[in-house]
Amino acid sequence: MFQMIVLYDKPADAAAFDAHYDTVHTPLAERIPGVRRLTVARPGPADDGTAAAWHLVATLEFDDQAAFEAGMGSPEGQAAVADLPRFAGAGVTVLAAPDVRQIL
């Protein structure tokens, strides 16, 4: 399995970010060919009250790296990438995990 993990920095306007992410960006990501699973998490504070480092963490799962490359290179994948500047101005980090193994 191949994962793309997307870490979104804290936006100045969290409500506007969330509205765009939920109504525009997520539907774009759902249409990327080859996506087997899409999960979204909005991390809360740590036990000591320390704020989370990111506002939102999204994980897209593909069968393998070839499926990831084909999906992200597709018009749907390119549309999702092109949407990032419209709402993720605070910053975004993308991690590629080409060798994901499920333990439990």
For each residue, the residues with C-beta under 8 A, 3 or more apart:
1: 36 61 62 63 64 100 101 102
2: 61 62 63 64 65 67 68 96 97 98 100
3: 59 60 61 62 96 97 100
4: 59 60 62 68 72 94 95 96 97
5: 57 58 59 94 95 96 97
6: 57 58 59 60 92 93 94 95
7: 53 54 57 92 93 94 95
8: 11 17 21 54 55 56 57 58 88 90 91 92
9: 54 55 88 90 91 92 93
10: 14 51 54 55 90
11: 8 14 16 17 55 87 88 89 90
12: 90
13: 16 17
14: 10 11 17 18 55
15: 18 19
16: 11 13 19 20 87
17: 8 11 13 14 20 21 55 56 87 88 90
18: 14 15 21 22 42 56
19: 15 16 22 23
20: 16 17 23 24 25 86 87
21: 8 17 18 24 25 26 40 56 87
22: 18 19 25 26
23: 19 20 26 27
24: 20 21 27 28 83 86 87
25: 20 21 22 28 29 80 83 84 87
26: 21 22 23 29 30 38 40
27: 23 24 30 31
28: 24 25 31 32 76 79 80 83
29: 25 26 32 35 38 58 60 80
30: 26 27 35 38
31: 27 28 76 79
32: 28 29 35 60 71 72 74 76 77 80
33: 70 71 74 76 77
34: 62 63 67 68 70 71
35: 29 30 32 38 60 61 62 71
36: 1 61 62 63
37: 59 60 61
38: 26 29 30 35 58 59 60 61
39: 58 59
40: 21 26 56 57 58 59
41: 56 57 58
42: 18 55 56 57
43: 52 53 54 55 56 57
44: 52
45: 49 50 51 52
46: 49 50 52
47:
48:
49: 45 46
50: 45 46
51: 10 45
52: 43 44 45 46 55
53: 7 43
54: 7 8 9 10 43 57
55: 8 9 10 11 14 17 42 43 52 90
56: 8 17 18 21 40 41 42 43
57: 5 6 7 8 40 41 42 43 54
58: 5 6 8 29 38 39 40 41
59: 3 4 5 6 37 38 39 40
60: 3 4 6 29 32 35 37 38
61: 1 2 3 35 36 37 38 100
62: 1 2 3 4 34 35 36 65 67 68 71
63: 1 2 34 36 67
64: 1 2 67 68
65: 2 62 68 69 98
66: 69 70
67: 2 34 62 63 64 70 71
68: 2 4 34 62 64 65 71 72 96
69: 65 66 72 73
70: 33 34 66 67 73 74
71: 32 33 34 35 62 67 68 74 76 77
72: 4 32 68 69 77 78 81
73: 69 70 77 78
74: 32 33 70 71 77 78
75: 78 79
76: 28 31 32 33 71 79 80
77: 32 33 71 72 73 74 80 81
78: 72 73 74 75 81 82
79: 28 31 75 76 82 83
80: 25 28 29 32 76 77 83 84
81: 72 77 78 84
82: 78 79 85
83: 24 25 28 79 80 86 87
84: 25 80 81 87 88 92
85: 82 88 89
86: 20 24 83
87: 11 16 17 20 21 24 25 83 84
88: 8 9 11 17 84 85 91 92
89: 11 85
90: 8 9 10 11 12 17 55
91: 8 9 88
92: 6 7 8 9 84 88
93: 6 7 9
94: 4 5 6 7
95: 4 5 6 7
96: 2 3 4 5 68
97: 2 3 4 5 100
98: 2 65
99:
100: 1 2 3 61 97
101: 1
102: 1
103:
104:
